[in-house]
Amino acid sequence: MKKNPSNKQRWGQFKANKRGYYSLWIFSFLFLLSLVAEVWVNDKPIMVSYNSHWYFPIVQDIPEQQLGGDFDISTDYRDPYMVEQINKKGWMIWPIVPFYYDSINYELTTAAPSAPDAINWLGTDDQGRDVVARLVYGFRISVIFALSLTLISSVIGIFIGAIQGYYGGKIDLIGQRLLEIWEGLPMLFMLIILASFVEPTFTWLLGLMVLFSWPSLVSVVRAEFLRGRHLDYVKASKALGVTDSKIMFKHILPNAMIATLTFMPYLFTGALTTLTSLDFLGFGLPLGSASLGEMISQGKDNLQAPWLAITAFISLSSILVLLVFIGEAARDAFDPRKVL
């Protein structure tokens, strides 16, 4: 299959923006690391050898009776008794960061929040939970949430914008008036009100935010379809009896996607910051979940522990800078005025 020369040129223009190109690699690497966080950030050993048998606690639940314990319950690998029993007839390989996002370090020598040390590299929060672990898992869930929100909102926004722009007339007029009313609602306040009725979950919160995020792309797609429906090849397709759906999504949509793809990185950034804001205010993910907003809240509530605020600020600002640089590079890649 021959490569599309336009896509090759766009990729070349994207690479020409060095900040965006390297930011994409850095962000992708960090996200891939977070996807396998259970391997290197976990309060369970990667592998346990006991009595000439190998076990993998990060993927299986092992009763402590199989490892020299007394009860048929899940093994607590930090229990000094279990550590002694396992070490008598075997060994354990621990992850680089031996904490999960909700595990508490009961061996702290100072009151929580504790300062960074050799065990807790970025210290602990006011509940004794490791900051590195919460940062890694908070980053992962925030990116997955923002990515899901961006994709779902884009599909809905592109579909509605295509319908309005292609058919025009009363459909476009009524659609625009409804859209103006919907966009006039204060999104953050509405999300807070709706989230206060039920205990928020990942899916529930995603559904609520989709309700207010999809209009972002409607105007962009609508403008492209309003322009595209008057082009000669579209009129010729109608004259030949080609169906409206085929004209919309096979002929006009590929051209409209250029403006849409340029806008999507900024939609992604907005989704991530909105989730962070809700978590900071206490209306986001369920209580105890790892999140960037909760880390910011920890920094605000514990001014005597500056490492919490510094970690939250540096991590969130670094993520947003990377995303902005990627968005700028994507804008340059799809800009027809840019020539290599």
N, C-alpha and C positions, 0 to 999 in steps of 0.2 A: 504494500500500500504506500502510495506516495505521500510524503509529508506536505502539509499545507504551508506554503511559503509565508502566508500572513502570520500564522501562529509562530513560525520560526523567527520572523522578524520581531514579533511582540516579545518573545522570550529573550531575544537579543537586546531589546530595549530595556527589558526588566533587569537583565544582568548588568547593563550599562550603569544603572543606578546602584552603585556599590553599597550604599547604606542599606537600601531595601533588600538587595540580594543576600548580603551577609546576615541581615536581620532575620530573613526567612529561614536560613540554615540554623541560626542560633535558636530561634523560637521552635522550629521543628525538632531539633535535638532535645531541647528541654521538655517538650511535650511527650516525645517518645520515652524519655527517661521516666517521666511521671506515670506513663501507662504501665510500666513494669515496676512500679514503686514497691509492690509487695516483695520483690526479690531483694531490694537493697534498703528498704525502710519498713521494718516490721518488728513486732515484739515476739515473733516466733522464729526459731532457727530455720535456716534454709534446708539443712539436712541433719539428721540424727542417726548415729550408728550405735546400736545397742544389741549386745549379745549376738554379734555377727549378722544382724539384720539392719537394713537401711530404711529410714523413714523420711518423709518430706512433709513436715508440718505446715508449710505455707500453702499446700494444696490438699491436705487431708487432715481430718480430725482424728487424733490418736488418743485412746483412753490411757490414763496413767498406769493402769495395771500391766499394759504391754511394756512399760518402761521401768518396771520395778516399784510402782506405786501401790497403794492399798485400795483405791476406789475405782469404780467404773465411770469415771467422769473425764471431761477434757483435761488434758495435761496443762498445768501452769508451769511453763518452762523457767520462770523466774523464782519459783518456790525453792528456797535453799535445800529443802529435803529432796525434791525431785532432781535438782542439779547434782546433788551428791550421789543419788541413785544411778543417774545416767552416766556420770563420770567413772563410777566403779567398773562398769562393763562396756563403756563406749566413750563417745565424744559428740560434741555439737559444733556446727558451723553457723555462726550468727551473721545476720546482715550487717552492712557497713553502719547503718543507723539502727540500733536495736530497740526501736520504739515504733508503735503504731500511732495514728493520729489521736486516738482517744485513750491510749495507755498512760498511766500515771507513774511517775518515778517515785517510789516510796523510799528510796535510799538517799534522798537529798539531805545534805548536811546543813543546809540553810533553809529558811522559810521561803515558800513559793510566793512570788516568782523569783527563781534563782538566776544568778548571773551565768553567762556562758562559761563553760569549762570543757575539759577533755571528754566528758561523757555527753553532755548536752551542749553541742557546739554553739547554738544560738540562745542558750538558756532555756528556761521553762516559763509557762504562763502562770497565772495566779491559781491554777488548779494542779500544777505540777506536771503538765503535759509538755512534751518536747516540742520546741518551736520549729525545728527543722522538719519533723514529721508532719506537723500541721501545715507548714508552708508547702511541702511537696504535694500532699493530698488536696489541700485547698486550691492550689494551682491547677491540678488535674480536673477537679470537679467544676471549677470556674470555666476552664477552656471548653470542656465537653458541653457544659450548659450553654455557653455563648455560641458554640458551633451549631448545636442543635437548634437554638433559637433563630440563628441567622438563616439556616437552611429552610426551616419550616416557614418562617416569615417571608423569605424570598419567594418560595413557591406560591404562597397565597397572594402576596403583593404583585408578582408578575402576572398571575392569572387574572386578577381583577383589573390591573392596569391594561392588560391586553384586551379584555372585553370592552372596557370603556373607550380606549383609543381606536379600536377597529370599527366598532359599530357607531360611535359618536351619537349625535342627536340627543333624544330624550334619555337614553341609557347613560350617556356620558354626563348630561346635565344633572340627573337625579343622583347618579353616583358621586359626583363632585360635591353636591350639597350634603349628602350623608357623610362623606369623607371629611368635610370641613367641620361638621358637628362632632364626629368621632375624634378627630385630631385636637379639637378644642378642649377635650376632657383632660384634666391634670393627671397624667399617667402615673406618676409616683404616688400621689395621694390615693388614686383609685386602687392601685396595687396594695397599698397599706390597708385600706378599708376592706378589700376583698380577702386579703390574707389573714385578717384578724378574725374572720368568721370560722375558719377551719385551721387545723394544724397543718402547716405547709409541708409538702413533700417535694421531691425533685420534679415529679411529673406534674403535680398540681401547680407549682410555681411556674413551670415552663409553659403550661397552658394559659395561665393568667397573663404572662408577659407576651405571649404570641398575640393575644387579643389587641394589644396596644402597639405592637412592633411592626405588623405587616404593612401599615400605610406608608412606611418610609420609602418603599420602592414604587408605589403606585404611580406617582407623578412622573417619575423618570421613564417608566415603561409606557405609560399613557402617551407621553409626548412623542416617543419613538414610533408608536403605532399610529398616532394621528398623522405623522409625517409619511410613514411608510405606506399607508393605505391609498395614497394618491399617486404613488409611483407607477410607471408604465407597466412594469412586469406584474404588479398586483392586479391592475386592470385587465391585463391580458389573461392572467390566470382565471379571473372571474368570467371573462368571456368564453374561455374554454371549458367552463363548468367545474372547475376545481372547487372542492368544498371549503367553506370558511375556516373550519378548524385546521385544514391542511395549509391554507395560505397563512394563517396566523402563526402557527407553531413550526412550520417548516421553512417558510420564506421570510417572514417579517421578524420573528423572534430572534434568529441568529444575529441580525443586525442590532436589535434592541439590547442584546446581552452584553454588548461592548460597554455601554453606559452602566448597565446593571452590575457587571463584574467590577467595574471601577469603584462603585459605591459600597460593595459588600464588605471590604475590610473595615470601613468606618462603622458600618452597621454591627459588625462583630465587636468592635471596640466599645460601642455604646451598650451592647448587651452585657458585656463583662462589667462595665462600670455600674450599670443599673443593678445587677445582682450584688455587687460589692456594697452599693448604697443600702439595699434592702437588708443585707446581712448586718451591716453596721448599725442599722436602726432596730434590728431584732425582728424583722418581718420577712426574713429570707428563708434559708434552708433550716431544717429541723435543729432544735437546740442540741449543741454538742458536735454538730457537723464541722468538718474542717472547711474553712472558708477564709478568703482574703479580707472580707468585711469584718468578720469576727476578730481577726488579728488586729485590725485597726482599732476596733472597740477595746481590745485588751490594752493596747498602747495608751488609749485615752483614759482608761480607768486605773492604770498603774503608771503614773508619771514618775514614780520613784524607781521604775525599771525601764530606763530609756532604751535598752536593747529591743524591747518589744515594738515601740513606735518606729525606731530606726529600721528594723527588719521589715515591718509592714510598708513603710514609705519607700524604701529602696526596691523591694520586690515588686510592688504595684506600679511604681513609676517606670521601672525597667521594662515590665511587660507592656505597658502602654506606649513607651517610646519605640519598642520593637514593632508593635502593631502599626503605629503611625508611619514608620519608615517603610514597612511593607505596603501600606496603602498608597504612599507616594510613588513607590516603584510600580505598583499596579496601574496607577493613573497614568504614569509616563508610558507604560507598555501599550495601553489602549488609546493613547493620544495620537490621532492621525497626523498631527503637525510635527511629531517627533520623528526624525529620520536619522538612522545610524550613519 
